[in-house]
Amino acid sequence: MHARHTPARRSAARPLATRHLLAAAAGLALAGSAAAEIAVFDKDGYRFSVDGWVILNASSTRGDEDANDAFRITSGDSPNLIGFNFAVPETDGLKLSSRLGLRINPHSGEGNFKNRGNVADTASKAIDPREIWARFEGDFGQVTIGKHYSIFQGRPILADASVLAGGFFAYDNANTGGALGAGSLHSGYLYANFNSGLRYDSPQAHALKLAVGLYDPSQMGNVFLPAAGLASKTTLPRIEAELAWEGEFDGGSYTLYADAVHQRAENCRLPDGSSCVGGDAVNGRGASLGGELKLGAFGFFASAFTGKGLGSALMFDYDALDAEGRERESKGYWVQATAQLAPATTVRLSHGRTRIDDTAATPGHEAKGTLAGLYHGLNRFVTVYGELGRSEFDFNPAFGRATDTDYVTVGARFMW
């Protein structure tokens, strides 16, 4: 991550993943707009507070053909948030807390050609409860139960300065009803997503940190290919784990990490009811590693992943299998450099690539994405920013051909 502006102290009611997300917002993406939650009640060990953000981006995309030209006004990579934090008095040596995080998309929903698909769609009219969890913390570390941000490939998106700004549209397809920004997840890393499960984090005071999670598994298939194989039966949880080492030195700090994931899905069938080419069961598995360096006003983040049955953007259920039900191999890397020009102003440059291999039944592709951004905090609550980007596919599965798309985004965020 880049050099960060120190945020106000936050309540103990916030889990590791959420603290990372808000730290990314306050320091990584936007030097100068650190904001603290609003304390509503704090007495006798009982605590209740509220936090959140409102984001709006205006994005213009220009592609090599009219089909991927667009102008959109959306919330970007992260929908708008209102979060409620709860804690009760320490009991039997345990700190007990919980969080409810509600996301709301700002899409028009009606009366707009590009949003007409949102009529009665959750993309514009529903509240998305991405976080609902409880945490138990003691000398042993932290145990989190419920729906929360998962582990594998979680760090790149939290490090991405576009996580609370603009970024790319997924597969450069801005002309869809529910299109949001998608950071660089199609060109450099995969989206970890918010999943229901059980997570353990080792004590945060130690330099060496371990995180292990058991999560609700996904079906495995390919949304780009209606006639593709689908493995619809899950009998075991998804397993994710991370090992990280954090340290400090004079003038800076560093983090090194490695993480992994494994999931199995069964009853793999083609649309005609026959078994997939690889058999009844498919396995998704992957590994990634990366590191972060902060040195004064400068920051650098790098990550790389490889796997099979993961897909090229959203894990497992997006394009994990080919047309005949084979697990697809994919890999990628993403790097970002940042510099704090002034206490309230940060610039960044990032580049990433994702490659999903060809199979006998389905063509693969390579996607490249480069983003430059300028982020300025008007005060500790409000940030404005601009981003320029270019995204290239040698074969874009959303369009069925090669695409080159240029991005111009301006936006603002209010965060409390």
Helices and strands as residue ranges (DSSP letters): H 16-23, I 24-29, E 38-43, E 46-63, G 66-68, E 70-74, E 80-91, E 94-104, G 113-118, H 122-125, E 127-138, E 141-149, H 154-159, G 170-172, E 194-201, E 208-215, E 230-233, E 238-249, E 252-269, E 282-295, E 298-308, E 329-342, E 345-356, E 365-377, E 382-396, E 401-415
